[in-house]
């Protein structure tokens, strides 16, 4: 593992805090790791009553060893040309290009997943095909130097998987032990194939802070981004 390890999280309006809070707890225990939380213009990022600041200006980040894009409603990322330029600019400098939840769709919109297997939140996973990616239902999926995690809580699994790549399995296991990551969920309702119908019906009315997740609107945005990516390649 390198003596210094720069891990950059790219944050945008609407990003889900839990998507990156799990991984950053893992990476913060890696020897030599420096975590950089960057947004366009260094703007503060909110979720509900929580505000994350100060943040590094994305425009000032020149390189990284690990690039991570968390998920959330995608408009704040995909529709911001400065943000997307930052993703495309930093990806070639990184040893690992990574994402959690719907962050993989941002990587796809940046043209980084063509022909690659990738994970995402189950509700949006199949939309990866709009970018030439291969949807994979795995909780953590590696394809070459690209690691993608599934929805939200898969961020910790992703973090530990990457920690083992960077510092070896013993260090990753020690971090897991310190964090007491031994999940025993009270319900087997974390995937649509195991959740009861009542839970599936109730889920559609849930919100995250002030963010309302609208799958139809998100899918339309992804289709437009996929069309724009294909047009840029012709």
C-alpha positions in Angstrom: 0.0 0.0 0.0 1.3 3.5 -0.8 2.5 5.7 2.1 0.0 8.4 1.1 -3.4 7.4 -0.2 -5.8 10.1 -1.5 -9.4 9.0 -1.5 -11.8 11.5 -3.1 -15.5 11.5 -2.6 -17.4 13.5 -5.2 -20.5 15.0 -3.5 -23.5 16.8 -5.2 -26.9 18.2 -4.1 -29.2 15.3 -3.1 -26.4 12.8 -2.4 -27.3 10.3 0.2 -25.0 10.8 3.3 -25.1 7.1 4.3 -23.8 6.1 0.9 -20.4 7.7 1.8 -20.5 7.8 5.6 -20.0 4.0 5.8 -17.1 3.8 3.4 -15.4 6.9 4.9 -15.6 5.3 8.4 -13.7 2.3 6.9 -11.2 4.3 4.8 -10.5 6.7 7.7 -8.8 3.7 9.5 -6.5 2.9 6.6 -2.8 3.7 7.2 -1.7 6.7 5.2 -5.2 7.5 3.9 -6.3 11.1 3.3 -10.0 11.6 2.6 -11.1 14.5 0.5 -14.8 15.5 0.2 -15.3 17.6 -2.8 -18.2 19.4 -4.4 -18.6 21.9 -7.3 -17.3 25.2 -6.0 -16.9 23.7 -2.5 -20.6 24.3 -1.9 -22.0 22.8 1.3 -24.1 19.7 0.9 -27.3 19.1 2.9 -29.4 16.1 3.8 -32.4 16.9 6.0 -31.1 18.8 9.1 -27.5 17.9 8.4 -25.0 20.1 6.5 -21.5 19.0 5.4 -19.0 21.8 5.2 -16.4 23.1 4.5 -15.8 21.0 1.4 -12.9 21.0 -1.1 -13.5 22.6 -4.5 -13.8 19.8 -7.0 -12.2 22.1 -9.6 -9.0 22.2 -7.4 -8.6 18.4 -7.0 -5.9 17.4 -9.5 -5.6 13.6 -8.9 -6.6 10.8 -6.6 -5.7 7.2 -5.8 -9.4 6.2 -5.2 -12.4 8.1 -6.8 -15.8 7.4 -5.2 -19.1 8.6 -6.3 -22.0 8.0 -3.8 -25.6 7.7 -4.9 -28.8 9.7 -4.5 -31.2 11.5 -6.9 -29.0 11.9 -10.0 -30.0 15.4 -11.2 -27.5 17.2 -9.0 -24.7 15.2 -10.6 -25.6 14.2 -14.1 -27.1 17.6 -15.1 -24.1 19.6 -13.8 -21.4 19.8 -16.5 -18.7 20.9 -14.1 -19.4 17.9 -11.9 -19.4 15.5 -14.8 -16.2 17.0 -16.2 -14.6 16.5 -12.8 -15.6 12.8 -12.8 -14.1 12.3 -16.3 -10.9 14.3 -15.4 -10.1 12.5 -12.2 -11.0 8.9 -13.2 -7.8 8.4 -15.3 -5.7 9.4 -12.4 -7.2 6.8 -10.0 -6.0 3.4 -9.2 -9.6 2.5 -8.4 -12.8 4.1 -9.7 -15.7 3.3 -7.4 -19.3 4.0 -6.5 -22.0 3.2 -4.0 -25.7 2.8 -4.9 -26.8 4.9 -7.9 -23.4 6.5 -8.0 -22.6 3.8 -10.6 -25.1 5.6 -13.0 -23.0 8.7 -12.7 -20.0 6.7 -13.7 -22.0 5.3 -16.6 -23.1 8.8 -17.7 -19.4 9.8 -17.6 -18.7 7.0 -20.1 -16.7 4.9 -17.7 -18.7 1.7 -17.6 -19.1 0.6 -21.2 -18.8 -3.2 -21.3 -18.3 -3.4 -17.5 -20.3 -5.2 -14.9 -21.6 -2.9 -12.3 -23.9 -2.9 -9.2 -26.4 -0.3 -8.2 -29.5 0.1 -6.0 -31.9 -2.6 -7.1 -34.6 -0.1 -8.2 -32.2 1.5 -10.7 -29.8 -1.4 -11.5 -31.2 -2.2 -15.0 -30.8 1.4 -16.0 -27.1 0.8 -16.2 -27.7 -0.8 -19.6 -28.4 2.7 -21.1 -24.6 3.4 -20.7 -23.5 0.1 -22.2 -22.8 -1.4 -18.7 -23.8 -4.9 -17.6 -26.1 -4.8 -14.6 -25.0 -7.1 -11.8 -27.0 -7.9 -8.7 -23.9 -8.4 -6.6 -23.6 -6.5 -3.3 -20.1 -5.5 -4.4 -18.9 -6.0 -8.0 -15.4 -5.7 -9.3 -14.6 -5.4 -13.0 -10.9 -4.6 -13.4 -10.1 -1.4 -11.5 -13.8 -0.5 -11.1 -15.6 -1.4 -7.9 -19.3 -0.7 -7.5 -21.5 -1.3 -4.4 -25.2 -1.9 -4.3 -27.7 0.2 -2.5 -26.9 2.4 0.5 -25.8 -0.1 3.2 -23.7 -2.0 0.7 -21.3 0.9 1.2 -19.7 -0.7 4.2 -19.2 -4.0 2.4 -17.7 -2.1 -0.5 -15.4 -0.2 1.9 -14.1 -3.3 3.5 -13.6 -5.0 0.1 -11.6 -2.1 -1.2 -9.7 -1.8 2.1 -8.5 -5.4 1.6 -7.3 -4.6 -1.8 -5.4 -1.5 -0.6 -4.0 -2.8 2.7 -4.5 -6.5 2.8 -7.3 -8.7 4.4 -5.9 -8.6 7.9 -6.1 -4.8 8.1 -9.6 -4.9 6.6 -10.7 -7.5 9.1 -9.2 -5.4 12.0 -11.2 -2.4 10.7 -14.4 -4.6 10.6 -13.7 -5.7 14.1 -13.2 -2.2 15.4 -16.4 -1.1 13.8 -18.2 -4.2 15.1 -19.6 -4.7 11.6 -21.6 -7.9 12.3 -24.9 -7.2 10.7 -28.0 -9.1 11.9 -31.0 -7.3 10.3 -34.3 -7.8 12.1 -36.1 -8.5 8.9 -35.3 -10.2 5.6 -36.7 -7.3 3.6 -33.6 -5.7 2.1 -34.3 -6.9 -1.5 -37.6 -6.9 -3.4 -37.5 -10.7 -3.9 -37.5 -11.2 -0.1 -39.6 -8.3 1.2 -43.3 -8.8 1.9 -45.8 -7.1 -0.5 -46.9 -4.7 2.2 -43.4 -3.4 2.6 -43.0 -2.9 -1.2 -46.2 -0.9 -1.3 -45.2 1.2 1.7 -41.8 1.9 0.4 -43.1 4.2 -2.4 -44.3 6.7 0.1 -41.0 7.0 2.0 -38.8 10.0 1.6 -35.2 10.8 2.7 -35.2 14.2 4.4 -36.5 16.7 1.8 -35.6 14.4 -1.1 -38.5 12.5 -2.8 -37.2 9.6 -4.9 -39.2 9.4 -8.1 -38.1 6.3 -10.1 -39.9 7.4 -13.2 -38.2 10.8 -13.2 -34.8 9.2 -12.5 -35.2 6.7 -15.3 -36.1 9.5 -17.7 -33.0 11.4 -16.7 -30.9 8.3 -17.2 -32.3 7.7 -20.7 -31.5 11.3 -21.6 -27.9 10.9 -20.3 -27.5 7.6 -22.1 -28.6 9.2 -25.4 -26.2 12.1 -24.8 -23.4 9.7 -24.2 -24.1 7.8 -27.3 -24.3 11.0 -29.4 -20.9 12.1 -28.0 -19.3 8.8 -29.3 -20.6 9.2 -32.9 
